[in-house]
Amino acid sequence: MHELKTHKVLALTFLIAAMLACNLGTPQTTPPPPTQPPATELTVAIDTAPAPPPTETPIQHQTIPVSLPSDRSSHAGDQNSSATASQKMANGGDRFTFERFERPFNGMTMDAYFPELDIIDTFVYQDDTWVYGTIQVVNRSASNGSPFRFAMQLDITLDGKGDWLVIADNPASTSWTTEGVQVYFDTNGDVGNMTPVMTDANAADGNGFEALVFDQGIGNDPDSAWVRVSPLDANIVELAMKRSLMENTPEYLVNMWTGRSCLNPALFDFSDHYTHEQAGAADPEFPVFYPIQAVFELDNTCRMAVGFIPTGNEPGLCETRVPSATATP
C-alpha cells in the first residue's frame, strides 16, 4: 500500500515536470507596444530685424535764391526797446488800435525782455524771380531756447488787407532752406475785416490767413519760399518768396513781424481778434490798458510801399515824404 502511494506521487511529479517542460519549450511572447514617432518641436522663424523705413522721394529743388539784389526796394526802421526794457516799457511804437506792436516782452509783468524779437531794421529787395525781406533784431543769439518766428506780410491790393503771409521758424544756417517755412493766403478776404489796420468790433470770428499753400517744400511749387541767416550779420534773417505766387504783382505793401506763439496766421488782424483791454499796452502812458496782457512777445513794422509812389493814404503806411505838385511858373 505504501509503495502504491509512492508510485502515485512519483507519477504526479513526472506529469507536473512534463507540463513545465512543455511550457518552457514553447515560450509565449508578448507583442511589443506599438512604436510612436519621436516628438518633434514646432519652430517658427521670427524676423527680429527692424522694418525698413518707408522710402520717400526727396524734394527736388530747381530754383534756389542766391544773393540779394544790390539795390533795395524799400526800407523801414523800428523802435529799439532795449534801452527802456529795464523800465518794463516799449520805446514807443506800440499802438494796438492801429495794428502796430512793440511788444518784445512777456505778458502781464513785462519783466522779461526778448532781444531776439525786437526788430530794429528791415529792408525789401526784389528781382525778376524773388521778393526778399530782411529782418534785423537786437540780438538773435539771445534766444532762451523757446522757438520764435519771422514773417513777411504782403498786401497786393494796396487796401491795407494782407493777402500773403510768409512765416518761418528761426533758421540755423546761412544756407537757404525751405525747412520751417510756410506760405499762407487769405482766400476769403477777412484779414483786416471792414477797416484794415483799425480795430473792428465783433470781428473775432474771422480766420485770418487760412489757406496753407506751401509747407516746407510741399505745394504746387517746392521752391516757393525760403529762409536763411544773413551771411553778413547773424542778427539778420532773410526771407524769400517767389513773385509768381502773387502773379508777379509790380506794386504792393509789405511789413515784417517777429513773435512766438502769438504770431499765429489765424489771428490777423490782431486788433480785430482782441479788445484793447484784452491785449493791453506796452506804454505806461496808456494807464487804462498798461501793461500788455493777452498779446505779448510780438513785434512788427509799419508798411513799406514797393513799386509805386504812395499817396500817403495807404493803411498802415510808414511815414514817408510824398512829393507835392510844383506849380508851373
Residue, then its C-alpha position, 0 to 999 in steps of 0.5 A: m500500500h505504501e509503495l502504491k502511494t509512492h508510485k502515485v506521487l512519483a507519477l504526479t511529479f513526472l506529469i507536473a515536470a512534463m507540463l513545465a517542460c512543455n511550457l518552457g519549450t514553447p515560450q509565449t511572447t508578448p507583442p511589443p507596444p506599438t512604436q510612436p514617432p519621436a516628438t518633434e518641436l514646432t519652430v517658427a522663424i521670427d524676423t527680429a530685424p527692424a522694418p525698413p523705413p518707408t522710402e520717400t522721394p526727396i524734394q527736388h529743388q530747381t530754383i534756389p535764391v542766391s544773393l540779394p539784389s544790390d539795390r533795395s526796394s524799400h526800407a523801414g526802421d523800428q523802435n529799439s526797446s532795449a534801452t527802456a526794457s529795464q523800465k518794463m516799457a516799449n520805446g514807443g511804437d506800440r499802438f494796438t488800435f492801429e495794428r502796430f506792436e512793440r511788444p518784445f516782452n512777456g505778458m502781464t509783468m513785462d519783466a522779461y525782455f526778448p532781444e531776439l524779437d525786437i526788430i530794429d531794421t528791415f529792408v525789401y529787395q526784389d528781382d525778376t524771380w524773388v521778393y526778399g525781406t530782411i529782418q534785423v533784431v537786437n540780438r538773435s543769439a539771445s534766444n532762451g531756447s523757446p522757438f520764435r518766428f519771422a514773417m513777411q506780410l504782403d498786401i497786393t491790393l494796396d487796401g491795407k488787407g494782407d493777402w500773403l503771409v510768409i512765416a518761418d521758424n528761426p533758421a540755423s544756417t546761412s544756407w537757404t532752406t525751405e525747412g520751417v517755412q510756410v506760405y499762407f493766403d487769405t482766400n476769403g478776404d477777412v484779414g483786416n475785416m471792414t477797416p484794415v489796420m483799425t480795430d473792428a468790433n465783433a470781428a473775432d470770428g474771422n480766420g485770418f490767413e487760412a489757406l496753407v499753400f506751401d509747407q516746407g517744400i510741399g505745394n504746387d511749387p517746392d521752391s516757393a519760399w525760403v529762409r536763411v541767416s544773413p551771411l553778413d550779420a547773424n542778427i539778420v534773417e532773410l526771407a524769400m518768396k517767389r513773385s509768381l505766387m502773387e502773379n508777379t504783382p509790380e506794386y504792393l505793401v509789405n511789413m515784417w513781424t517777429g513773435r512766438s506763439c502769438l504770431n499765429p496766421a489765424l489771428f490777423d488782424f490782431s486788433d480785430h481778434y482782441t479788445h484793447e483791454q484784452a491785449g493791453a499796452a506796452d506804454p505806461e502812458f496808456p494807464v487804462f490798458y498798461p501793461i500788455q496782457a493777452v498779446f505779448e512777445l510780438d513785434n512788427t513794422c509799419r508798411m513799406a510801399v514797393g513799386f509805386i509812389p504812395t499817396g500817403n493814404e495807404p493803411g498802415l503806411c510808414e511815414t514817408r515824404v510824398p512829393s507835392a505838385t510844383a506849380t508851373p511858373 
